Amino acid sequence: MAAIAETLAGWGNDLTASEIPNGVAATLRRAMLDAGGLMVAARGTDYVAAACNSVEVVGACTAIGHDGGFSAGDAALISGIAAHGEDFDDTFEGTPMHVGAVLVPALLAVVERDGLSGEDLLRGLAAGGELACRMAVVAPTAIHRAAFHPTAVVGALAAAFGVAVAKKLMPQQTACAMGIAGSMASGIIEYLAEGTSTKRLHPGWAAQSGIRAAALAERGFTGPRTVFEGEHGFFTAFAHPAIPRDFGRLTIGLGEAWELEGLAFKPYACGTMAQPFIDAAIKLRAQVPDLDAVEEIVAPTAEAILHRLWEPMAEKVAPSTPYSAKFSVPYCIALGLVRGAAGLSEFTGDMIREPELLKTAARVRYEVDLDDPYPENYVGAITVRLRDGTELKAVQPCMRGGRNDPLSDTELEAKFRANTEFGGWPDVLADQYHAFCAAAFTTDQPCDLTRFRA
């Protein structure tokens, strides 16, 4: 009986660009555009500078927005860190999985290095992206409950699969690449304690790990066929045992039903599950006459997100770093009520010390809602209780930007333009990158990204 990795490898080997639905290709073009804008937006940050300064060799690959050339692995590492650095990148609903920040850096680096075609790029992104989404729903919430970051650990195997498919490795090599990547997967969520930089590392690390795993497999290095379902395999290592596994989610309907097509694109620069709470708060903003009149703000929430977005409460109501603020529902609700916005400018060292924001965040508390539909759907509801007894309620029934309320192309392009402007890119480069994404899958010419090194 074929192992899951072998079934996936056979599907990837046979996958042609013409078999990839237009909707999936459109989603992947959006993912490239979104990721590129975020790479530029973060290029001047200290954490991206640290990543750039950590590399030891010069190569032929581009880290978008940076001078010079890098090895494929280093370009993927830098670009992945930058794309995910402000937590403004795409996400998959079910178990939050950041697809573009892993797959786009990995595939762009390999396609540029090896002179692959646009169809190869499309095939690799589609295969790796679909595996990432399918792995995310095998055991929903189980990876987070085991203290691992899904993007980090899933991403390594997805990147290995995507790179192997783009390079047209033999099915046995592709299966081995995923098996090898299983021993490269890593990424704990202890960054939540103090808002440190390690979450930013995870997509870049997964992207470069996938490139290395595929390179090893291509040269004869072997990995376990049973990396997914084995007794000591991925889901034994990285998923809490109390959550049942449905391995059929990995292979049933491959090529017929595409999970990837429902990828969500964020309107706000913060944690995925906080987004609907911001929209709920914005709905009430005009109805709150005076923030000093607020007695308390109550938010029903899923128990499964408490340890990431609500606790420890002392840190969440007064975040110690701008990055920590991105994973604080109290702070994000305060942003919605006080500023009506949650973009890159709302998560700075100065902003998180604003007295009105802190005073409002301190009035937020949660109540566990046992009927909350997470992880099948992300909802946000708040009740603002005023000192005179008035209660104001608002609900956001789904994640805006997600499958039930997607951002339009116009909205996504506006986000891209705002991010490139934030990162100091001239309009001409933003125009060129936009055009590159639009045509990337149709060209037979090698991918030349050198114009985006400025």
Residue, then its C-alpha position, 0 to 999 in steps of 0.5 A: m500500500a502506498a504511503i501518503a507521501e508517495t500518493l502526494a508525489g505521484w499526484g505532483n509528478d502528474l500535475t500539469a499547469s492546465e489542470i490547475p483551476n483558474g481560481v487557484a492560479a488567481t489566488l496564487r498571483r494574489a499571494m505573490l503580490d501580497a507577499g512581495g508588498l510585505m517583503v518591501a514593507a519590512r525591508g528596513t526593520d531591524y529583524v530583516a537587517a539581522a537576517c541579511n547580516s547573518v548570511e555568509v555567501v553571495g549567490a545568484c538569487t534575489a531577496i526582494g527589496h535588497d541589494g546584491g545576490f544570495s544563495a537560494g536558501d538565504a534568499a528564501l530565508i530573508s524573504g520569508i522572514a520579511a513577508h511574515g514579519e508584520d503578521f500581515d500576510d495571507t492565512f488559511e482558515g481552519t488551522p491558521m497557516h501562512v502559505g505565501a510567506v513560505l511558498v512564494p520565497a522558496l519557489l521564487a528562489v528556486v525558479e530564479r536559480d534554476g531558470l525554470s518556467g512560469e508553468d513550473l512556478l505555478r505547479g510548485l506553488a499550487a502543489g506546495g500550497e495545497l499540501a500546506c492547507r490540507m496538512a492544516v486540517v488533518a487535526p485542527t488546533a492540535i499543532h498549536r496545542a502541542a506548542f508548535h507554530p503550524t506555519a513553521v512545521v507544516g511549511a517545511l514539508a510543503a516547501a519541500f513538496g513545492v520545490a520538488v514538483a517545480k523541479k520535476l523530481m522523480p516521485q521517489q525523490t519527491a517523497c524523500a524530500m518530504g520525508i527529509a523535511g520532516s526532520m527539518a521542521s521546527g518552530i515553537i510558539e513560546y514567542l508569545a510570552e514576550g513578543t520576540s522575533t522567532k515567529r518571524l523566523h518560521p516561514g523563512w526557515a521553513a522555505q529554506s529547509g524545503i529547498r535543502a530537503a529537495a536538494l538532498a533528495e535529488r542527490g540520493f539522500t533518503g527520507p521516510r515514506t511514512v513521514f505523515e502517518g508513521e508511528h513516529g511521524f509528523f503528526t505524532a511529533f507535532a500534534h497534540p494526541a487528544i485531537p483525532r487525525d483525519f489523514g484522508r484530508l491529505t489525499i482525498g479529492l486531490g486535483e478536484a477540490w482545492e483547499l488553496e482556493g479559499l486562502a484569506f488575505k488580511p485587512y489588518a496587520c495583526g494575528t488572524m483570530a484578532q481580525p474579526f474583533i477589530d471589525a466588530a469594534i469599528k462597527l461600534r466606534a461611532q456609537v461610543p460618545d466618549l471612551d471615558a463613558v465605557e465601563e467594560i468591553v466583553a468579548p465571547t471567545a473560543e477557548a482554543i485561542l486563549h493561550r495565544l491571544w488573551e493570556p497572560m492578560a497583564e501582557k495583553v492589556a499592556p503589550s510590552t512590544p509592538y509585536s506582542a500587541k499584534f497578538s493581543v485581542p484587547y489591544c486590537i479591540a482598543l485600536g478599533l474603538v480608538r483609531g478605527a484602523a489597525g495597519l502597520s502604523e498602529f503597531t509601533g513603539d510609540m503607539i503601544r504606549e498611547p494612554e487612551l489605547l491602554k486605558t481602553a484595552a484595560r477595560v476589555r475582558y473575555e468570556v469563553d463561548l463553548d459554541d464559538p465555531y473556531p476553527e471552522n470559522y473566525v468570528g468576533a463579537i463585543t459588547v460595550r457597556l457604558r457607565d449609564g447602563t447602555e449596552l452596545k453590541a456588534v458582531q463580525p460573523c467571519m474573517r473579512g478577507g477570508r473565504n466568506d468575505p474576500l478582499s476584492d482585487t482593488e482592495l488587495e492592490a491598494k494594500f500592496r501599494a500601501n505596503t510598498e510605499f511604507g517600505g520606500w519603493p518607487d511607484v515604477l518598481a511597484d508597477q513592475y512587480h505588479a506586472f510580474c505577478a500578473a504574467a508570471f505563470t505564462t512566460d517560458q523565460p527564466c524568472d529574472l528578479t534582479r530589477f527588484r533588488a533596489 
